[in-house]
């Protein structure tokens, strides 16, 4: 027998939250019941009208109690990330109130931040009988699901590398100067908010994979290799950068195991196609490389439609990396509803590389 649609709430209707809401409104398996915003100007506004669509009968609220009164089965946590984990207290409160939370913020593997952080969030879920699950595309999909799956083709592994190429051509103009686009390399390194934010996510994925492979990361080193714009460049939102200012942020994180560079993640965040590397076939592209016996490489494109050669999803204008982050969260809803209280970790694939098969259970 088909069950009723899952009652879903969205916490934070920003760019990511809007992408989530658009998908929820079109899927028959889920029902939008509540939206929590932070802009008082939107309090009481119909969500459909907020998105420029027909009214849907759900109003945005800026009050947490009103938000929770809708009794959602799952809350999709898409609030703005300030790179300082300030959401911990609110998530603990919501879990203790008995509401399941799926977050696209860096909660994919809280143990990476320390056992005390993991224990606090887990205890909140147990207390309220609720589950916390973090997911997305990077981390959440590549280092936790796809990379370990690929290791099943290698009997020995020297390094696991992920490269992320993301176009910011569809990004809003508020976040880009905050990240340092249009400034100098010296200014970016003086106030590396983009590196701090990205590092919170990406190093979490490294720790997840290391721990689940039975390896211990000695240290993680970060380096920067930013690229200057060769000319004045603008994007659709109207944001522009002058020549010889930062047009691409490029960071490299390397995780060392026994003093060897076992894990590596490189990010290339570029303003538009002029700065897109020649080997990248589309705006949003990821490469996973397993150096081993044998070695493997997988390139993954995310586009609106391959068949129709569409760059964006026609009825969801969010950046594709955002859509590809929110869909794993929506797909996780049934598993989170069924899960035991506490923190739910992503499962490894059934078959994957083990550093020492003699220790396999």
Buried (B, 14 or more C-beta within 10 A) or exposed (E): EEEEBBBBBBBBBBBBBBBBBBBBBEBEBBBBBBBBBBEEEBBEBBBBBBBEBEEBEBBBBBEBEEBBEBEBBBBBBBBBBEBEBEBBEBBBBBBBBBBBBBBBBBBBBBBBBEEEBBBBBBBBBBBBBBBBBBBBBBBBBBBBBBBBBBBBBBEEBEBBBBBBBBBBBBBEEEBBEEBBBBBBBEEBEEEBBBBEBBBBBBBBBBBBBBBBBEBEBEEBEBEBEBBBBEEEBEBEBEBBBEEEBBBBBBBBBBBBBEEEBBBBBBBBBBBBEEBBEEEBEBBBBBBBBBBBEEBBEBBBBBBBEEEEEEBBBEEBBBBBBBBBBBBBBBEBBBBBBEBEBBBBBBEBBEEBBBEEEEEEE
